[in-house]
Amino acid sequence: MSRRVVGNAASVMAVQAGSYLLPLINIPYLLRVIGPEHFGLIAFSQAMMAYFVTLNDYGFNLSATRELSVHRDDPVLRSELYSSVMAIKSGMCLLSFAILCTLVHFVPRFHRDAAIFFASFGTVVGTMLFPRWFFQGIEKMYLISLENLVMNAVFTAGIYIFVRHASDYLLAAILQAGGTLLAGIVGLIILFSTEHVKLSVPTWGQIRHRLADGWHVFISYAASTFYTSSNAVVLGLVAGMTQVGYFSAAYKVFVAAQMLVTPMGQAMYPHVCALADRSRELAVAYLRKAMIVIGGLTFVGGLLVIALAKIIVHIAMGPKYGASVAVLQLLAMIPFVFSLNNIYGTQAMLNFGLKAQFSRIIVLSALFNNVILVPLCFWFKAPGAAVSALLTQAVITIAMGTTLYGRGIDLLPRLSDVRGHVANLSLVAQRSYEKVWG
């Protein structure tokens, strides 16, 4: 791993901390104050917003980031790219709001809790505005990451200050979305004050080009969101909001563990793009090393979560939430499996000309998830949703690895590489021991 990749990974992790880890701190408090049913309702609305966030993103966090990483020194193209991407995002955001209004008007489940869904929509607007994809493409994530962390920290503190009773669950939803919304607004201010981006009216040709370039990534992301968010949505419709509360509380812990994978993958992506543009062999060698490091960390972390699940649930949620223990144990190894399919799919397939195959695998896996999800939720409730998530990730990883291997691309680390990394780690540990103990 290069120093730039590690530095940007730390910055992306700060963004993830603002978006996921800080809200995780609120879970023990919210579960006790607003109760599992109201917590489940908020989680249900957030799962619905994830559909809209994916529609607004349209895969630009990868497709536009890739284009920007290659042409980062061209100021004209940077401004043109930003203008066309934001024009599309703005249109998608308006479409999302229209869909939400339609659901609230016609569907009783949404109409009854309309205020919660409109409050949660602030997350969609904030994510649309936040220029993470731009700073990620030029590999300057430091300032934007700090800003995102601070904004979300302020609103996280606000939950402890203002949410006091079960009736305050709407205020909790507003505060959770408010951090993302304010981070998006301040992020725009930082972008225009530091990067000298000039807005322009994009042509239809530019918009068509960006839509076409991001299509396969969007389809795969949409399918991925469809199966990840559908777990909470279907569970709520089949088993009720309390079961969503049990599932979502454990899922938040899982998301915190997944922060080990996602930031490194996002920071690696522009670097792998540049390597693949020069030489496939260089990119393959780099990804083999990444698989050893990231795969090793997540595998060990998963085993620890399985072993400590009862303690984690007792501390984070309290003794009344024993149903979340099995959910957490089932979710514990997903970061490991996800780390493999991130390297196989996002890092390798998208950079080696296999976009269509990548999208096909994600779409078929989403269909697989939704075939098994309803009966699993009906029979096993929250643990059933966790089983569906784990099986789907395993299917994706196997399909991607098989596809790459069939194209002559073998990313499995060589035994000599593993031995080398183990030897290096042993040497570092020995030197640290000698430094401390003499």
Secondary structure, 3 states (H helix, E strand, C coil): CCHHHHHHHHHHHHHHHHHHHHHHHHHHHHHHHCHHHHHHHHHHHHHHHHHHHHHHHCCCCCHHHHHHHHCCCCHHHHHHHHHHHHHHHHHHHHHHHHHHHHHHHHCHHHHHCHHHHHHHHHHHHHHHHCCHHHHHHCCCCHHHHHHHHHHHHHHHHHHHHHCCCHHHHHHHHHHHHHHHHHHHHHHHHHHHHHCCCCCCCCCHHHHHHHHHHHHHHHHHHHHHHHHHHHHHHHHHHHHCHHHHHHHHHHHHHHHHHHCCCHHHHHHHHHHHHHHHHHCHHHHHHHHHHHHHHHHHHHHHHHHHHHHHHHHHHHHHCCHHHCHHHHHHHHHCCHHHHHHHHHHHHHHHHCCCCCHHHHHHHHHHHHHHHHHHHHHHHHHHCHHHHHHHHHHHHHHHHHHHHHHHHHCCCCCCCCHHHHHHHHHHHHHHHHHHHHHHHC
